[in-house]
Each structure stands twice: as structure tokens, then as C-alpha cells.
């Protein structure tokens, strides 16, 4: 499989050192196979995902209340996620 996958970040907090944007777009490359078993079909799939956009929220430094965190927040210029996912589908 090959495709583009939009995703939402649901785990961000306002008091983190580095805050990521709520949405991101990934390029996905994966492979899998089908196993037809007596009572169900099993489809394992291995996917490699690479972020196409910079997901760093640059406005986070302006909204920080704790100024001691500012040096850590300003030290990062760009974030791109890279993920490997192993998925099992049962039908």
C-alpha cells in the first residue's frame, strides 16, 4: 500500500515544553497479506509513516506562563514524526 494519511493529535497539553499542532499529514508505505482461517480472516500489515509537514507549534513560546521552559521551547526549530505500525485486522 502507498498513500497519504491525515491524522489528528489528541494528546497535546498547554504546559508541555514542546507543543505540536493538532493535525498532520503522513506519507504511508506498507505491506501485508491475508490469511484465510476456518472461522475468520487475519490480515497483518506493517506500515512506515513519515510526516510531510512541520508539526511544531511556533506560537507556543508566546503563550508559556513558566519562563524557565522558554529555553527548551526555543531550542527546537522543526519536528517531523516517523512511525512504524504493525496492525492486525480480523474479519
QUISULKA-V30320 format. One record per run of one state. SS is the DSSP state (2 for helix, 1 for strand, 0 for the rest). FROM is the first residue (numbers start at 1). LEN is the number of residues. Records with the same first field share a line. If there is no record, write none. Layout:
SS: FROM-LEN ; FROM-LEN
//
This chain:
0: 1-1 ; 9-11 ; 21-2 ; 37-4 ; 52-4 ; 57-1 ; 64-3 ; 74-8 ; 91-1
1: 2-7 ; 20-1 ; 23-14 ; 41-11 ; 56-1 ; 82-9
2: 58-6 ; 67-7
//
